[in-house]
């Protein structure tokens, strides 16, 4: 999966335009990165990648790049 597609998925979760995000975007600075987005990310990881991730794992991530890395691991 391309980084562009990963960025699209993340933007969709947060109801943002993909160009509103960059790998360096700090998650806590985004109003859209809330508990609903976190749960949506967990669900997306299962649906798109067949991966089960825990909420605490996701909460430890600080940037969009770190979320994208979870999509690879």
N, C-alpha and C positions, 0 to 999 in steps of 0.2 A: 504494500500500500504506500502510495506517495505521501510526502509530507503535506502537500496541498490538500489531499483528501482528508488527512488527519485533522488539519486545521479547519476544514469544512465541518467535520463531525463535531469538533469542539465548539465552533461558532454556533452550530445548530442547537446544541445542548443549552447554550447560554442565550439563545435568541439574539445573536449578534451577526453582523456581516463578517465574512471570513477576513476581510482586509482590516477589521477592527482589532485583530489579534496578530501578534508576532511571537516567535519563540521566546523572546525576552520579556513578554508581558507577565507582570507579577499578579498572581491570582487574587491575592487579598486586596488589590487595588481595584478590582472589578466588582461593581455592585451586583452584576449578573452571576458571579460565582458564589452561589448560596447553597443551602442544604438541598434544595430541589435539583440544582445543577449537579451537585456531587452525586446524588442518587441516580440521576440520569446518566452520568458518566459510568457509574458502576453497571447499570443496566446495558449501556452501549458496549462496554467491554465484553459482557457476556454474549450479547446478540451478534456483534460484528467480529469478535475475535475468539469467542468461546473460552474466555478467561474469567476466572472468578477472582475479584479483588475485594479487599476489605476497606471499609470506610476510613479507618485509621491510616491505611497505606496511602490512600488518595489525599487525605488531609495533610500528610507530611510533605506533599509536593508543593513547591513554591511558585513555579513558573509553568507557562504553557509548554515549554520544551520538556520539562520533567513529566508532564502528562503524556506528551507524545512519546517519550521514551518508554512509558508503561505500555503503550500500544505495541511496542516492538518486543519487549522482554517476554 
